[in-house]
Amino acid sequence: MSAVEIHDPTLRDGQHAVRHQLGVAALRGYAEAADAAGIPVVEVGHGNGLGASSLQVGRAAVSDDLMLSTVREALRHSRMGVFMLPGWGTSDDLRKAIAHGADVIRIGVHCTETSLAERHLGFLREAGADAHCVLMMSHMASPHELAEQAALVVGYGARAVGIMDSAGHFLPEDVTERIGAIAGAVDVPVIFHGHNNLGMAVANSVAAARAGAGILDGCARGFGAGAGNTQLEVLVPVLERSGFETGIELYGLLDAAEFAERELMPAPPVTGSLSIVSGLAGVFSGFKPQVLAESRRAGVDPRDVFFELGRRQAIAGQEDLIVDVVAELSTAKAIA
């Protein structure tokens, strides 16, 4: 059997679904359950990563320092992972994470802007950290472009590189092409992180493994914004049945998922109508609350807003574009 390493960002990416309000008891309890199941890497932090707690994207209930120290103490076997977006986090945040015992540090960048990761990956390389890089909104670039960008970040110091299907837009053949191209361009492990807007996250993750990905992400019960992430407790047994070894104990994994549903989330994410539309449009589903609010005020169809945002290739951080699109659609509706 081929080995695949599972990374679990339940305590980081899942924060988006609860406005970054996970408390110490929840962090500790889930980390202990994930550790007992033998999950190799447990990622923790504000949903937007180190240094991101703010009025703009939401203040976390717990400081970065307390989140990291809590989870570090709870993990006896699993490694601890953290995530950082340049512009939110800084080298000082990376230093603190290393001091707290972070084992895996991921830098996230837009898929065609990997130069933004160069300084931070260089810093991590000098620090001897296990630095990874993930290319976000990866449906906006061709397989060839992604392979070129992946090779660049490996040159900057990344020890693993891969893609996030940030909008849940991919089908398995899309993943196969992109992961295959990246795997052929680098000599480090390749990462795939799926979202479930079109209900394809598990299938896409299996396609990634078959195309050469050595690291796959999944969250308990798919915990995450919108339709959520790849559902971890489904992904692992499907991988095992497909001939990939994960080293994760099934009953422990199911126990961790039960804890997550009971203690971390109001309800597991579902593939709702707007999640489907955002996946089809290729738009980050985290836009959903503002799209709904602005659309209701203006009396326009939020589905039209998502498709127009997709046509304009909106990315996270361009939330102001939502207001412009809603205003233009409202004007067009009035004229008609």
DAGIUR-V183530 format. One record per residue. N is the residue number from 1. PHI is phi as a letter, one per 30 degrees, with the letter a starting at -180 (NA if undefined). PSI is psi in radians with two decimals (999 if undefined). D_LAST is the distance of its C-alpha to the last C-alpha in Angstrom with 2 decimals. Layout:
BEGIN
n=[N N]
phi=[PHI PHI]
psi=[PSI PSI]
d_last=[D_LAST D_LAST]
END
This chain:
BEGIN
n=[1 2 3 4 5 6 7 8 9 10 11 12 13 14 15 16 17 18 19 20 21 22 23 24 25 26 27 28 29 30 31 32 33 34 35 36 37 38 39 40 41 42 43 44 45 46 47 48 49 50 51 52 53 54 55 56 57 58 59 60 61 62 63 64 65 66 67 68 69 70 71 72 73 74 75 76 77 78 79 80 81 82 83 84 85 86 87 88 89 90 91 92 93 94 95 96 97 98 99 100 101 102 103 104 105 106 107 108 109 110 111 112 113 114 115 116 117 118 119 120 121 122 123 124 125 126 127 128 129 130 131 132 133 134 135 136 137 138 139 140 141 142 143 144 145 146 147 148 149 150 151 152 153 154 155 156 157 158 159 160 161 162 163 164 165 166 167 168 169 170 171 172 173 174 175 176 177 178 179 180 181 182 183 184 185 186 187 188 189 190 191 192 193 194 195 196 197 198 199 200 201 202 203 204 205 206 207 208 209 210 211 212 213 214 215 216 217 218 219 220 221 222 223 224 225 226 227 228 229 230 231 232 233 234 235 236 237 238 239 240 241 242 243 244 245 246 247 248 249 250 251 252 253 254 255 256 257 258 259 260 261 262 263 264 265 266 267 268 269 270 271 272 273 274 275 276 277 278 279 280 281 282 283 284 285 286 287 288 289 290 291 292 293 294 295 296 297 298 299 300 301 302 303 304 305 306 307 308 309 310 311 312 313 314 315 316 317 318 319 320 321 322 323 324 325 326 327 328 329 330 331 332 333 334 335 336]
phi=[NA d c b c c c c c e d b d d e e d b h i c d c d d d d d d d e d d d d d d i d d b c c b k e e c j e i c d a d d c j d d d b d e e d e d d d d e d d c c b d d c c b b b c e j c c b d d d d d d d d d d j d c b b c c c b d e c b d d d c e d d d d d d d d d i d d c c b b c d h d d d b d e d d d d d d d d d d d d d k d c a b a b c d e c i c d c e d d d e d d d d d d d d c b c b e c c b b c b c e c i c d d d d d d d d d d d k d c b b c a c e h i e l d h d i c e d d d c e d d d d d d d j c c c i c d e d d d d d d d d d d d d c c b d a d d b d d e d d d d d d d d i c e d d d e e d e d d d d d d c i c d d d d d d d d d d d d h d b e j c d d d e d d d d d d d d d d d d d d]
psi=[2.49 2.49 2.42 2.33 2.26 2.25 2.38 1.75 0.47 -0.76 0.09 -1.14 -0.58 -0.42 -0.49 -0.58 -0.29 0.49 0.60 0.59 0.33 2.32 3.13 -0.78 -0.71 -0.76 -0.84 -0.80 -0.78 -0.70 -0.70 -0.71 -0.73 -0.69 -0.77 -0.51 -0.21 0.43 2.20 -0.76 2.23 2.05 2.46 2.65 3.14 2.61 -0.61 0.12 -3.02 2.37 0.09 -0.17 2.03 2.92 -0.54 -0.80 0.06 2.26 2.31 2.67 -0.42 2.44 2.76 -0.80 -0.78 -0.66 -0.83 -0.76 -0.64 -0.86 -0.67 -0.74 -0.50 -0.36 2.00 -0.53 -0.72 2.63 2.68 2.30 2.65 2.90 2.50 2.42 2.11 2.36 -0.58 -0.99 2.87 3.08 -0.55 -0.68 -0.67 -0.71 -0.77 -0.73 -0.75 -0.73 -0.54 -0.04 0.41 2.27 -0.61 2.21 2.06 2.36 2.21 2.38 2.74 2.54 -0.38 0.22 0.81 -0.28 -0.40 -0.35 -0.16 -0.84 -0.77 -0.69 -0.64 -0.73 -0.80 -0.64 -0.78 -0.55 -0.12 0.34 2.75 1.53 2.27 2.80 2.35 2.37 2.00 2.80 0.78 -0.21 -0.20 0.03 2.66 2.83 -0.73 -0.76 -0.74 -0.70 -0.71 -0.77 -0.67 -0.73 -0.62 -0.81 -0.52 -0.69 -0.53 -0.32 0.05 2.32 -0.10 2.63 2.61 -2.84 2.60 2.27 1.25 -0.52 0.02 0.70 -0.38 2.67 2.87 -0.67 -0.54 -0.75 -0.77 -0.78 -0.78 -0.79 -0.68 -0.74 -0.74 -0.78 -0.55 -0.22 -0.26 2.82 0.52 2.88 2.52 2.41 2.50 2.31 1.98 2.70 2.74 0.48 -0.62 0.28 0.34 0.14 -0.77 -0.81 -0.72 -0.66 -0.68 -0.72 -0.69 -0.77 -0.75 -0.45 -0.07 0.06 2.35 -0.16 2.18 2.47 2.59 2.60 2.54 2.25 0.31 0.28 2.08 3.07 2.69 -2.22 -0.10 -3.07 -3.10 2.27 1.94 -0.77 -0.18 -0.76 -0.81 -0.91 -0.54 -0.72 -0.77 -0.74 -0.44 0.04 0.32 2.32 2.29 -0.40 0.17 2.38 2.16 -0.90 -0.70 -0.68 -0.77 -0.65 -0.72 -0.69 -0.69 -0.74 -0.79 -0.79 -0.63 -0.66 -0.33 -0.51 2.56 -0.68 2.65 2.60 2.65 2.74 1.47 3.10 -0.82 -0.51 -0.71 -0.80 -0.75 -0.61 -0.78 -0.68 -0.30 0.68 2.39 2.15 -0.21 -0.21 -0.24 -0.90 -0.75 -0.65 -0.79 -0.81 -0.83 -0.67 -0.72 -0.74 -0.65 -0.17 0.61 2.85 2.10 -0.44 -0.69 -0.63 -0.81 -0.78 -0.62 -0.67 -0.67 -0.69 -0.59 0.03 0.84 2.50 2.87 2.37 -0.22 0.66 -0.45 -0.39 -0.45 -0.78 -0.75 -0.80 -0.77 -0.74 -0.74 -0.70 -0.63 -0.74 -0.78 -0.67 -0.72 -0.70 -0.68 999]
d_last=[60.81 58.60 58.02 54.63 54.41 51.97 50.35 48.97 46.36 45.92 47.10 44.81 41.58 41.69 41.52 37.75 37.39 39.39 38.32 41.62 43.70 46.43 49.77 53.27 54.40 51.46 51.93 55.64 55.46 53.04 54.88 58.13 56.70 55.22 58.54 60.48 58.38 59.26 55.78 56.65 54.17 52.46 49.81 49.21 47.21 43.99 41.04 40.29 43.99 46.84 46.12 42.51 42.98 40.92 38.39 35.72 36.05 38.21 41.84 44.12 46.46 49.35 50.29 50.56 54.33 54.65 52.37 54.41 57.78 56.96 55.91 58.68 61.24 59.83 59.94 63.43 62.65 58.98 57.89 55.38 52.24 49.89 46.65 45.52 42.50 43.53 41.98 42.49 46.08 48.93 52.36 53.81 51.75 53.10 56.63 56.26 54.99 57.97 60.28 58.93 59.83 56.52 57.50 54.26 51.82 48.43 46.36 42.65 40.63 37.40 38.37 38.44 39.90 43.35 45.07 43.98 46.47 49.39 51.00 50.78 52.02 54.82 55.77 55.85 57.90 60.42 60.54 61.29 58.32 56.73 53.49 50.52 47.15 43.89 40.96 37.70 34.28 36.43 33.77 32.57 35.83 37.72 41.08 42.89 41.19 41.94 45.54 45.92 44.61 46.84 49.85 49.16 49.18 52.36 53.84 52.82 54.78 52.66 54.90 52.01 48.49 45.50 41.82 39.44 36.60 34.71 31.41 33.20 31.67 34.86 36.45 40.25 40.38 38.34 40.90 43.82 42.82 42.31 45.31 47.46 46.60 47.35 50.54 51.72 51.20 52.90 56.14 55.03 53.48 49.81 47.44 44.46 42.28 39.71 36.76 35.82 32.02 32.42 35.78 37.66 39.54 42.98 42.67 41.48 44.41 46.89 45.49 46.01 49.60 50.30 48.96 51.28 49.81 52.67 50.75 48.07 46.23 45.57 45.03 46.57 44.21 41.61 41.36 38.47 34.87 32.14 33.67 36.83 39.37 41.76 43.75 47.25 49.35 47.75 47.86 51.57 52.96 50.64 51.96 55.49 55.05 53.64 56.77 55.90 58.14 56.69 59.76 57.82 59.48 57.29 58.37 58.09 54.57 53.59 55.26 53.26 50.01 51.12 51.86 48.47 46.62 48.89 49.14 46.28 43.00 41.41 40.54 40.40 37.05 35.02 32.59 29.53 26.00 24.80 28.09 27.48 24.02 25.55 28.39 26.28 24.22 27.51 26.70 29.42 29.10 30.43 26.91 26.10 27.00 24.94 21.90 22.16 22.81 20.00 17.42 18.71 18.60 14.96 13.85 12.80 14.67 17.86 18.27 15.30 17.00 20.28 19.24 17.70 20.93 22.89 21.34 22.41 25.78 25.89 29.38 31.12 31.45 27.94 26.54 25.06 22.57 21.06 20.01 18.44 16.48 15.27 14.28 12.31 10.48 9.93 8.65 6.18 5.15 5.46 3.80 0.00]
END
